[in-house]
């Protein structure tokens, strides 16, 4: 996670994504929620899932697929 105030990347061992991913995109929403979109998983391949990270609660939720 990037700490803007310290201008430094830090590791947050308390929080893990539901699906390991690289090359994903992320967007901050309402100063408390980060959405993590897509990416790549070496065992699954290209991902089309979205995870929501609640910063205050330190909780990650895999959002359901919409079909």
Backbone as CSV, one residue per row, in Angstrom:
resi,resn,N_x,N_y,N_z,CA_x,CA_y,CA_z,C_x,C_y,C_z
1,UNK,0.849,-1.159,0.000,0.000,0.000,0.000,0.902,1.231,0.000
2,UNK,0.469,2.277,-0.696,1.261,3.493,-0.784,0.797,4.504,0.252
3,UNK,1.721,5.010,1.070,1.428,6.016,2.073,1.774,7.382,1.470
4,UNK,0.753,8.159,1.137,0.952,9.448,0.480,1.690,10.419,1.400
5,UNK,1.339,10.438,2.669,1.955,11.372,3.609,3.460,11.146,3.747
6,UNK,3.880,9.869,3.724,5.305,9.542,3.866,5.999,9.355,2.523
7,UNK,5.219,9.399,1.419,5.754,9.185,0.080,6.546,7.875,0.023
8,UNK,5.880,6.799,0.509,6.583,5.520,0.644,5.604,4.351,0.499
9,UNK,6.067,3.288,-0.160,5.295,2.047,-0.227,5.525,1.267,1.055
10,UNK,4.439,0.716,1.636,4.548,-0.080,2.860,3.792,-1.392,2.677
11,UNK,4.257,-2.420,3.354,3.593,-3.724,3.311,2.536,-3.773,4.406
12,UNK,1.380,-4.317,4.094,0.308,-4.459,5.070,-0.009,-5.939,5.198
13,UNK,0.644,-6.595,6.130,0.486,-8.043,6.310,-0.881,-8.411,6.890
14,UNK,-1.591,-7.440,7.460,-2.894,-7.713,8.068,-3.980,-7.956,7.031
15,UNK,-3.781,-7.456,5.828,-4.824,-7.516,4.799,-4.311,-8.287,3.592
16,UNK,-5.063,-9.284,3.176,-4.731,-10.071,1.987,-5.937,-10.059,1.057
17,UNK,-5.675,-9.950,-0.233,-6.765,-10.038,-1.205,-7.337,-11.449,-1.204
18,UNK,-8.562,-11.593,-1.638,-9.206,-12.908,-1.719,-8.576,-13.751,-2.826
19,UNK,-8.165,-13.098,-3.910,-7.536,-13.762,-5.047,-6.190,-13.090,-5.297
20,UNK,-5.105,-13.867,-5.254,-3.788,-13.307,-5.543,-3.793,-12.768,-6.964
21,UNK,-3.252,-11.555,-7.156,-3.282,-10.955,-8.483,-2.117,-9.989,-8.653
22,UNK,-1.684,-9.874,-9.886,-0.710,-8.861,-10.273,-1.305,-8.091,-11.431
23,UNK,-0.686,-6.971,-11.792,-1.106,-6.188,-12.950,-2.565,-5.734,-12.863
24,UNK,-3.078,-5.558,-11.655,-4.459,-5.118,-11.456,-4.521,-3.591,-11.457
25,UNK,-5.724,-3.067,-11.562,-5.966,-1.636,-11.425,-6.708,-1.398,-10.123
26,UNK,-6.548,-0.213,-9.562,-7.228,0.116,-8.313,-7.706,1.555,-8.349
27,UNK,-8.782,1.818,-7.602,-9.345,3.156,-7.543,-9.869,3.439,-6.137
28,UNK,-9.524,4.609,-5.608,-10.016,5.029,-4.304,-11.418,5.620,-4.462
29,UNK,-12.331,5.230,-3.571,-13.710,5.701,-3.612,-14.110,6.165,-2.217
30,UNK,-14.656,7.363,-2.093,-15.153,7.898,-0.814,-14.128,7.906,0.309
31,UNK,-12.867,8.042,0.024,-11.791,8.140,1.025,-11.697,6.951,1.977
32,UNK,-12.500,5.919,1.799,-12.448,4.775,2.700,-12.476,3.435,1.978
33,UNK,-12.718,3.427,0.696,-12.853,2.180,-0.040,-11.928,2.179,-1.244
34,UNK,-11.218,1.072,-1.425,-10.405,0.882,-2.617,-10.992,-0.292,-3.387
35,UNK,-11.275,-0.073,-4.670,-11.718,-1.151,-5.542,-10.517,-1.635,-6.340
36,UNK,-10.319,-2.959,-6.395,-9.217,-3.573,-7.136,-9.838,-4.358,-8.282
37,UNK,-9.464,-4.003,-9.511,-10.096,-4.554,-10.710,-9.150,-5.478,-11.470
38,UNK,-9.664,-6.634,-11.881,-8.962,-7.504,-12.823,-7.573,-7.902,-12.394
39,UNK,-6.690,-7.993,-13.383,-5.320,-8.406,-13.125,-5.038,-9.793,-13.671
40,UNK,-3.999,-10.386,-13.133,-3.546,-11.693,-13.610,-3.174,-12.560,-12.418
41,UNK,-3.570,-13.835,-12.479,-3.200,-14.827,-11.479,-2.487,-15.949,-12.213
42,UNK,-1.283,-16.327,-11.758,-0.481,-17.298,-12.501,-1.137,-18.670,-12.627
43,UNK,-2.080,-19.000,-11.750,-2.748,-20.297,-11.826,-4.081,-20.237,-12.579
44,UNK,-4.724,-19.079,-12.584,-6.042,-18.923,-13.207,-5.953,-18.231,-14.560
45,UNK,-5.004,-17.314,-14.680,-4.878,-16.510,-15.897,-5.456,-15.129,-15.672
46,UNK,-5.974,-14.530,-16.732,-6.542,-13.183,-16.653,-7.784,-13.189,-15.776
47,UNK,-7.876,-12.214,-14.877,-8.992,-12.122,-13.941,-9.974,-11.040,-14.382
48,UNK,-11.254,-11.294,-14.172,-12.261,-10.262,-14.424,-13.026,-9.944,-13.142
49,UNK,-12.469,-10.314,-12.010,-13.131,-10.093,-10.724,-12.756,-8.731,-10.139
50,UNK,-13.587,-8.300,-9.172,-13.377,-7.039,-8.467,-13.410,-7.320,-6.975
51,UNK,-12.451,-6.729,-6.250,-12.443,-6.820,-4.798,-12.586,-5.429,-4.211
52,UNK,-13.238,-5.365,-3.057,-13.437,-4.092,-2.361,-12.678,-4.146,-1.034
53,UNK,-11.845,-3.146,-0.791,-11.085,-3.072,0.461,-11.592,-1.893,1.276
54,UNK,-12.134,-2.175,2.461,-12.588,-1.148,3.391,-11.385,-0.770,4.251
55,UNK,-10.867,0.421,4.066,-9.632,0.851,4.734,-9.796,0.886,6.249
56,UNK,-10.880,1.465,6.733,-11.069,1.575,8.193,-11.257,0.220,8.858
57,UNK,-12.047,-0.649,8.240,-12.317,-1.975,8.816,-11.214,-2.980,8.502
58,UNK,-10.318,-2.624,7.569,-9.254,-3.525,7.115,-9.848,-4.859,6.651
59,UNK,-10.894,-4.749,5.814,-11.601,-5.933,5.338,-11.678,-5.933,3.811
60,UNK,-11.377,-7.092,3.220,-11.445,-7.260,1.778,-12.629,-8.159,1.439
61,UNK,-13.420,-7.763,0.439,-14.565,-8.547,0.005,-14.469,-8.776,-1.496
62,UNK,-14.617,-10.021,-1.912,-14.691,-10.349,-3.335,-16.124,-10.087,-3.773
63,UNK,-16.323,-9.187,-4.725,-17.663,-8.848,-5.165,-18.221,-9.939,-6.073
64,UNK,-19.530,-10.182,-5.999,-20.131,-11.232,-6.835,-20.137,-10.842,-8.312
65,UNK,-20.054,-11.851,-9.160,-20.161,-11.630,-10.605,-21.566,-11.173,-10.947
66,UNK,-21.672,-10.262,-11.883,-22.987,-9.831,-12.384,-23.132,-10.390,-13.795
67,UNK,-24.170,-11.158,-14.000,-24.364,-11.789,-15.309,-25.682,-11.404,-15.902
